[in-house]
């Protein structure tokens, strides 16, 4: 049942987003004007007199988000206009200026009535596609018929926007799916499907194989669940090309283990595999655009459950690197499974190593749900990620790997503890723990993200979010082509 369900789930979002974009054809496309406040009078002067009178009568002033449909003389629709507010020009457009339109416009075919720079047009298409996303797997009668379409000529920028939208829809679907239907086996099946479609290799270590192949931390976290833990390993591309390795935290449900979470904190724990979802969505884009890299994706996929065989506070576990870890809290399990995966990733000396994880609530306290934290010993890498994120409207914020805090991860009985001895700086301690499993000098960045929209915004409905996916693809493009 779950695998069949997942098969239908991941085709659901893609046709919906595909149908939101159409090629130019014989059918007439209605103009869609994007008008900032400072261009209002110039735009009104270019309209037919009746349409300009209609806009003035409805007090359209170009306010951000204000939508107005203009009537034609025959009773039909002449076009539509969306206000951009104080934006200096249409060239400063973000994806979110147009993301609400698929929900608000009448059905029909529309075309942006401005010549946009290629990158700006790509962001506009990206926003439209985000706004067209719906997660409808469990809702009867949810259909996409009668929705507006955006007409855009084929181009490399449009193709990239579509690839990003497909990948984000995949990641959102994975995160939105309840844990009963999205466990380690289903996550592995998705990775295998991506590999099959792209001509990649995908291997999966399961259960006791993790001990036989020396992944003891992944096994310890996942061994209690009725759903066996797994390490998913996808490889693609020319072995001689620069190596890019992605690691994604795949905790499919997190009870907190024996340090049990309160019920309110457990409600969103189906999203604790958000890092894995982003890594798999990113892999989809990189393979689709034939990035000139040797790609590897490592996903430790587990449930953090409770039971007689659960790992305990005070236990000492040996890691793949050989370091012993005292368990100060079983709810700090994500860094344990990532440690083994990062150790393996690091062993191949990748040219770029990125890990994505819904790791700490402390990062959300510091930066909120919309701004992921990035940690890296390579300050130029962290700075580059912030700059690309700002351009792509997919932001991150660099946080420090503060060396003076490292000793707080000490243990009297093991090489280190999985949590600090105080309640401060939790996101930094999580990143410092992971740093122990990556070689000095490696171009590595750890992204602590939320993977969820807690409030409704255009193109960002309450639910899953593929944070940093577009940013990471553009980072790889900037570094390797």
C-alpha positions as CSV (number, residue, x, y, z in Angstrom):
1,X,0.0,0.0,0.0
2,X,2.5,2.7,0.9
3,X,4.7,2.2,-2.2
4,X,1.6,2.3,-4.5
5,X,0.5,5.4,-2.7
6,X,3.8,7.1,-3.1
7,X,3.8,6.3,-6.8
8,X,0.6,8.3,-7.2
9,X,1.7,11.1,-4.9
10,X,4.8,12.1,-6.9
11,X,3.0,12.4,-10.2
12,X,0.3,14.5,-8.7
13,X,2.1,17.8,-8.3
14,X,4.1,17.7,-11.5
15,X,1.3,17.7,-14.1
16,X,-0.4,20.5,-12.1
17,X,2.7,22.6,-12.3
18,X,3.4,21.6,-15.9
19,X,-0.1,22.7,-16.9
20,X,0.4,26.1,-15.4
21,X,2.9,27.0,-18.1
22,X,2.1,26.8,-21.8
23,X,3.9,27.5,-25.1
24,X,2.9,30.3,-27.4
25,X,0.2,29.0,-29.8
26,X,-2.7,29.9,-31.9
27,X,-4.9,30.8,-28.9
28,X,-4.8,34.5,-28.0
29,X,-3.0,35.2,-24.7
30,X,-4.3,38.0,-22.5
31,X,-1.8,40.6,-21.4
32,X,-0.7,40.5,-17.8
33,X,0.7,43.9,-16.7
34,X,3.1,44.2,-13.8
35,X,2.9,47.8,-12.6
36,X,4.8,49.5,-9.8
37,X,3.4,52.7,-8.3
38,X,6.0,54.9,-10.0
39,X,4.9,53.6,-13.5
40,X,1.2,53.9,-13.0
41,X,0.5,57.0,-15.0
42,X,2.7,55.8,-17.9
43,X,0.8,52.5,-18.0
44,X,-2.6,54.2,-17.8
45,X,-1.7,56.4,-20.8
46,X,-0.9,53.4,-22.9
47,X,-4.3,51.7,-22.2
48,X,-7.5,52.2,-24.3
49,X,-9.5,55.0,-22.8
50,X,-12.3,52.8,-21.5
51,X,-9.8,50.4,-19.7
52,X,-7.9,53.4,-18.2
53,X,-11.2,54.8,-16.9
54,X,-12.1,51.4,-15.4
55,X,-8.7,51.2,-13.6
56,X,-9.2,54.7,-12.2
57,X,-12.8,54.0,-11.2
58,X,-11.6,51.0,-9.2
59,X,-8.8,53.1,-7.6
60,X,-6.0,51.0,-8.9
61,X,-2.8,52.7,-7.9
62,X,-0.2,50.0,-8.3
63,X,-0.3,48.9,-4.6
64,X,1.7,45.7,-4.1
65,X,-0.6,42.7,-4.5
66,X,-3.6,44.6,-5.8
67,X,-5.1,42.7,-8.8
68,X,-7.5,44.1,-11.3
69,X,-9.1,42.4,-14.2
70,X,-9.8,44.8,-17.1
71,X,-12.9,44.3,-19.2
72,X,-12.9,44.3,-23.0
73,X,-15.5,46.1,-25.0
74,X,-17.3,42.9,-26.0
75,X,-17.8,41.9,-22.4
76,X,-14.8,39.6,-22.2
77,X,-11.5,40.1,-20.5
78,X,-9.0,42.6,-21.9
79,X,-6.2,41.6,-19.5
80,X,-5.1,41.8,-15.9
81,X,-2.8,44.0,-13.9
82,X,-1.0,43.3,-10.6
83,X,0.5,46.1,-8.6
84,X,4.2,45.9,-7.6
85,X,4.0,48.6,-4.9
86,X,7.2,50.6,-4.3
87,X,9.4,48.4,-6.5
88,X,11.6,50.7,-8.6
89,X,11.0,48.8,-11.8
90,X,9.7,45.6,-13.3
91,X,13.3,44.5,-13.6
92,X,13.5,44.2,-9.8
93,X,10.7,41.6,-9.7
94,X,10.8,38.8,-7.2
95,X,9.1,35.4,-7.6
96,X,6.7,36.3,-4.9
97,X,5.2,39.3,-6.8
98,X,3.5,36.9,-9.2
99,X,3.2,33.8,-7.0
100,X,-0.4,34.6,-5.9
101,X,-1.7,34.9,-9.5
102,X,-2.5,31.3,-10.3
103,X,-4.9,31.3,-7.3
104,X,-6.5,34.7,-8.1
105,X,-6.7,35.1,-11.8
106,X,-9.7,33.9,-13.8
107,X,-9.1,30.8,-16.0
108,X,-7.4,31.7,-19.2
109,X,-4.1,32.1,-21.0
110,X,-1.9,35.0,-20.0
111,X,1.3,36.5,-21.1
112,X,3.5,39.0,-19.3
113,X,3.2,42.3,-21.2
114,X,6.8,43.4,-20.5
115,X,10.1,42.4,-21.9
116,X,12.0,41.1,-18.9
117,X,15.7,40.3,-18.5
118,X,16.2,36.5,-18.8
119,X,16.9,36.0,-15.1
120,X,14.0,38.1,-14.1
121,X,11.7,36.1,-16.4
122,X,13.0,32.9,-14.9
123,X,12.1,34.2,-11.4
124,X,8.7,35.2,-12.6
125,X,8.1,31.7,-14.0
126,X,9.4,30.2,-10.8
127,X,7.0,32.3,-8.7
128,X,4.1,31.3,-10.9
129,X,4.9,27.7,-10.6
130,X,5.3,27.9,-6.8
131,X,1.8,29.5,-6.8
132,X,0.4,26.6,-8.9
133,X,1.6,23.9,-6.5
134,X,-1.1,22.0,-4.6
135,X,-0.8,18.9,-2.4
136,X,-4.0,17.0,-3.1
137,X,-3.2,13.4,-2.5
138,X,-5.6,12.9,0.3
139,X,-8.3,15.3,-0.8
140,X,-11.2,14.0,-3.0
141,X,-12.2,16.0,-6.0
142,X,-9.2,18.3,-6.1
143,X,-8.5,19.1,-9.7
144,X,-6.5,21.6,-11.6
145,X,-9.0,22.2,-14.5
146,X,-10.0,25.7,-15.2
147,X,-6.8,27.3,-13.7
148,X,-5.0,30.2,-15.4
149,X,-1.9,29.4,-17.6
150,X,1.1,31.6,-18.2
151,X,2.4,31.6,-21.8
152,X,6.2,31.7,-22.0
153,X,8.3,31.0,-25.0
154,X,10.8,28.1,-24.7
155,X,14.2,29.1,-23.5
156,X,17.0,27.8,-21.3
157,X,15.7,30.1,-18.5
158,X,12.2,28.7,-18.8
159,X,13.6,25.2,-18.8
160,X,15.5,25.9,-15.6
161,X,12.5,27.4,-13.9
162,X,10.5,24.3,-14.8
163,X,13.2,22.0,-13.5
164,X,13.4,24.0,-10.2
165,X,9.6,23.8,-9.9
166,X,9.5,20.1,-10.5
167,X,12.2,19.5,-7.9
168,X,10.5,21.8,-5.3
169,X,7.2,20.1,-5.9
170,X,8.9,16.7,-5.4
171,X,10.5,17.9,-2.1
172,X,7.3,19.5,-0.9
173,X,5.3,16.3,-1.7
174,X,7.8,14.2,0.3
175,X,7.7,16.5,3.3
176,X,3.9,16.9,3.2
177,X,3.2,13.1,3.1
178,X,2.3,11.7,6.5
179,X,4.9,9.5,8.1
180,X,2.7,6.4,7.8
181,X,3.2,6.6,4.1
182,X,6.7,8.1,4.0
183,X,9.1,5.9,5.9
184,X,12.7,4.8,5.2
185,X,11.5,2.2,2.6
186,X,9.4,4.8,0.7
187,X,12.2,7.3,0.8
188,X,14.5,4.7,-0.7
189,X,12.0,3.9,-3.4
190,X,11.8,7.6,-4.4
191,X,15.6,7.8,-4.6
192,X,15.7,4.6,-6.7
193,X,13.1,6.0,-9.0
194,X,15.1,9.2,-9.5
195,X,18.2,7.1,-10.2
196,X,16.4,4.9,-12.7
197,X,15.0,7.9,-14.6
198,X,18.4,9.6,-14.8
199,X,20.6,6.6,-15.4
200,X,22.2,6.8,-12.0
201,X,23.2,4.1,-9.5
202,X,21.4,3.7,-6.2
203,X,22.2,1.2,-3.5
204,X,20.6,0.9,-0.1
205,X,22.0,-0.6,3.1
206,X,19.3,-1.9,5.4
207,X,19.0,-3.1,9.0
208,X,21.9,-5.2,10.1
209,X,23.8,-4.4,6.9
210,X,24.5,-1.0,8.5
211,X,26.5,-2.7,11.3
212,X,28.3,-5.0,8.9
213,X,29.4,-2.0,6.8
214,X,30.2,0.1,9.8
215,X,27.4,2.7,10.1
216,X,26.7,2.1,13.8
217,X,25.1,5.5,14.6
218,X,22.5,5.2,11.9
219,X,21.7,1.7,13.0
220,X,21.5,2.7,16.7
221,X,19.0,5.5,16.1
222,X,16.8,3.4,13.8
223,X,17.0,-0.1,15.2
224,X,13.9,0.2,17.5
225,X,11.4,1.0,14.7
226,X,9.5,-1.7,13.0
227,X,10.7,0.0,9.8
228,X,14.4,-0.9,9.4
229,X,16.9,2.0,9.1
230,X,18.6,2.5,5.8
231,X,21.5,4.4,4.2
232,X,20.5,5.5,0.7
233,X,23.5,6.0,-1.7
234,X,22.9,7.6,-5.1
235,X,25.8,8.2,-7.6
236,X,25.6,9.9,-11.0
237,X,27.9,11.5,-13.5
238,X,31.4,11.3,-14.9
239,X,33.7,9.8,-12.2
240,X,36.4,12.2,-13.5
241,X,34.3,15.3,-13.0
242,X,34.4,17.5,-9.8
243,X,32.8,15.7,-6.9
244,X,29.7,17.2,-5.3
245,X,28.2,15.3,-2.4
246,X,24.9,16.0,-0.8
247,X,23.9,14.6,2.6
248,X,20.3,14.9,3.8
249,X,18.8,14.1,7.2
250,X,16.1,11.5,6.6
251,X,14.4,11.1,10.0
252,X,11.0,10.0,8.7
253,X,9.4,10.5,12.1
254,X,11.0,11.7,15.3
255,X,9.3,10.9,18.6
256,X,12.4,12.1,20.5
257,X,13.2,8.6,21.5
258,X,13.3,7.9,25.2
259,X,13.7,11.6,25.8
260,X,10.1,11.7,24.4
261,X,8.9,14.9,22.8
262,X,5.6,16.5,24.2
263,X,2.7,16.0,21.8
264,X,2.7,19.6,20.6
265,X,6.3,19.2,19.5
266,X,5.6,15.9,17.7
267,X,2.9,17.3,15.5
268,X,5.2,18.4,12.7
269,X,7.7,15.6,13.0
270,X,6.7,14.1,9.6
271,X,8.9,17.0,8.3
272,X,12.0,15.8,10.1
273,X,13.2,14.3,6.8
274,X,13.0,17.7,5.1
275,X,16.8,17.7,4.6
276,X,16.6,14.4,2.7
277,X,13.7,15.8,0.6
278,X,15.8,18.9,-0.3
279,X,18.8,16.8,-1.2
280,X,16.7,14.5,-3.4
281,X,15.0,17.4,-5.1
282,X,18.4,19.1,-5.7
283,X,19.8,15.9,-7.2
284,X,16.8,15.8,-9.6
285,X,17.7,19.3,-10.9
286,X,21.4,18.6,-11.2
287,X,20.8,15.4,-13.1
288,X,18.1,16.9,-15.3
289,X,20.3,19.8,-16.4
290,X,23.3,17.4,-16.9
291,X,25.5,19.3,-14.5
292,X,29.2,18.6,-15.2
293,X,29.8,17.0,-11.8
294,X,30.2,13.6,-10.2
295,X,27.2,13.6,-7.9
296,X,26.7,11.5,-4.8
297,X,23.7,11.7,-2.5
298,X,23.7,10.0,1.0
299,X,20.5,9.8,2.9
300,X,20.4,8.1,6.4
301,X,16.7,7.2,6.6
302,X,15.4,6.2,10.0
303,X,12.5,6.5,12.5
304,X,13.5,7.7,16.0
305,X,11.2,5.5,17.9
306,X,10.7,4.2,21.5
307,X,10.8,0.6,22.5
308,X,12.8,-2.0,24.4
309,X,15.7,-1.8,22.0
310,X,15.9,2.0,21.9
311,X,19.3,3.7,22.5
312,X,19.3,5.4,25.9
313,X,20.6,8.6,27.6
314,X,24.0,7.7,28.9
315,X,24.8,5.1,26.3
316,X,28.2,5.4,24.6
317,X,28.0,4.7,20.8
318,X,30.9,4.3,18.4
319,X,30.7,6.2,15.2
320,X,32.0,5.3,11.7
321,X,34.9,7.6,12.2
322,X,35.9,5.8,15.4
323,X,35.0,8.5,17.8
324,X,32.8,7.5,20.7
325,X,29.7,9.5,21.5
326,X,28.0,9.7,24.8
327,X,24.2,10.2,24.5
328,X,23.2,13.2,26.4
329,X,19.8,13.4,24.8
330,X,18.1,10.9,22.4
331,X,16.2,13.7,20.8
332,X,19.5,15.0,19.3
333,X,19.4,12.0,16.9
334,X,19.7,13.9,13.6
335,X,23.4,14.8,14.2
336,X,24.1,11.1,15.0
337,X,22.8,9.7,11.7
338,X,24.4,12.6,9.8
339,X,27.8,12.0,11.5
340,X,28.1,8.5,9.9
341,X,26.9,9.8,6.5
342,X,29.2,12.8,6.6
343,X,32.2,10.6,7.5
344,X,31.5,8.4,4.4
345,X,31.0,11.5,2.2
346,X,34.2,13.1,3.5
347,X,36.2,9.9,2.7
348,X,36.0,10.6,-1.0
349,X,37.3,14.1,-0.6
350,X,34.5,15.9,-2.5
351,X,35.1,19.3,-4.0
352,X,31.9,20.5,-2.4
353,X,30.0,18.8,0.5
354,X,26.6,20.1,1.5
355,X,24.4,18.7,4.2
356,X,20.7,19.7,4.7
357,X,18.9,19.0,8.0
358,X,16.0,20.1,10.1
359,X,18.5,19.9,13.0
360,X,17.7,22.3,15.8
361,X,14.9,24.4,17.2
362,X,17.6,26.8,18.3
363,X,18.2,27.9,14.6
364,X,14.5,28.8,14.4
365,X,14.7,30.8,17.7
366,X,17.7,32.7,16.3
367,X,16.5,33.3,12.7
368,X,12.8,32.2,12.5
369,X,11.3,29.7,10.1
370,X,11.9,31.5,6.9
371,X,15.7,32.0,7.1
372,X,17.8,28.8,7.3
373,X,21.2,29.0,9.0
374,X,24.3,28.0,7.2
375,X,27.5,27.0,9.0
376,X,30.8,26.5,7.2
377,X,34.5,26.7,8.1
378,X,35.0,28.1,4.6
379,X,33.9,31.7,5.0
380,X,34.0,32.3,1.3
381,X,31.6,29.5,0.7
382,X,29.1,30.7,3.3
383,X,29.3,34.3,1.9
384,X,28.7,32.9,-1.6
385,X,25.7,31.0,-0.5
386,X,24.2,34.1,1.2
387,X,24.8,36.2,-1.9
388,X,23.3,33.6,-4.3
389,X,20.4,33.1,-1.9
390,X,19.6,36.8,-2.0
391,X,19.6,36.9,-5.8
392,X,17.5,33.8,-6.0
393,X,15.0,34.8,-3.3
394,X,16.0,31.6,-1.5
395,X,17.9,33.0,1.5
396,X,20.3,31.7,4.1
397,X,22.2,33.4,6.8
398,X,25.8,32.5,7.9
399,X,26.2,31.6,11.5
400,X,29.5,31.0,13.3
401,X,31.3,27.8,14.1
402,X,32.5,29.3,17.4
403,X,35.5,27.4,18.4
404,X,35.3,28.5,22.1
405,X,32.1,26.5,22.4
406,X,33.6,23.2,21.2
407,X,34.8,22.1,24.6
408,X,31.1,22.1,25.8
409,X,30.6,18.9,23.8
410,X,33.1,17.1,26.0
411,X,32.4,13.9,27.9
412,X,33.9,12.2,30.9
413,X,33.4,8.8,29.5
414,X,33.6,9.2,25.7
415,X,35.3,11.3,23.0
416,X,32.3,13.7,22.9
417,X,28.7,14.1,23.9
418,X,25.9,14.6,21.4
419,X,24.7,17.7,23.2
420,X,26.3,20.5,25.1
421,X,26.2,20.8,28.9
422,X,24.1,24.0,28.7
423,X,21.0,25.2,27.0
424,X,22.6,28.0,25.0
425,X,23.6,28.2,21.3
426,X,22.0,24.9,20.3
427,X,22.4,25.4,16.6
428,X,26.1,26.2,16.9
429,X,26.6,23.1,19.1
430,X,24.9,20.9,16.5
431,X,27.1,22.3,13.7
432,X,30.3,21.9,15.9
433,X,29.3,18.3,16.5
434,X,29.0,17.6,12.7
435,X,32.3,19.4,12.1
436,X,34.1,16.6,14.0
437,X,33.2,14.2,11.2
438,X,34.5,16.4,8.3
439,X,38.2,16.8,7.5
440,X,39.7,20.3,8.0
441,X,39.9,22.3,4.8
442,X,36.9,20.7,3.2
443,X,34.5,22.9,1.2
444,X,31.6,21.9,3.5
445,X,28.5,23.7,4.5
446,X,25.8,22.6,6.9
447,X,22.3,24.0,6.4
448,X,20.0,24.0,9.3
449,X,16.5,24.6,7.8
450,X,12.9,24.4,8.9
451,X,11.4,22.9,5.6
452,X,7.9,24.2,6.5
453,X,5.8,27.3,6.0
454,X,4.0,28.1,9.3
455,X,2.0,30.9,7.7
456,X,0.1,31.4,4.4
457,X,1.9,33.6,1.8
458,X,1.6,33.8,-2.0
459,X,3.3,30.7,-3.5
460,X,4.1,29.5,0.0
461,X,1.1,27.7,1.5
462,X,1.1,26.4,5.0
463,X,3.0,23.1,4.7
464,X,6.2,21.8,3.3
465,X,8.9,24.1,1.8
466,X,12.0,23.1,-0.2
467,X,14.3,25.7,1.3
468,X,17.7,26.3,-0.2
469,X,17.1,24.0,-3.2
470,X,17.3,26.6,-5.8
471,X,20.1,28.3,-4.0
472,X,22.2,25.1,-3.9
473,X,21.6,24.4,-7.6
474,X,22.9,27.9,-8.5
475,X,25.8,27.4,-6.2
476,X,26.8,24.3,-8.0
477,X,26.4,26.1,-11.3
478,X,28.5,29.0,-10.2
479,X,31.3,26.7,-9.0
480,X,31.3,24.0,-11.6
481,X,29.1,25.1,-14.5
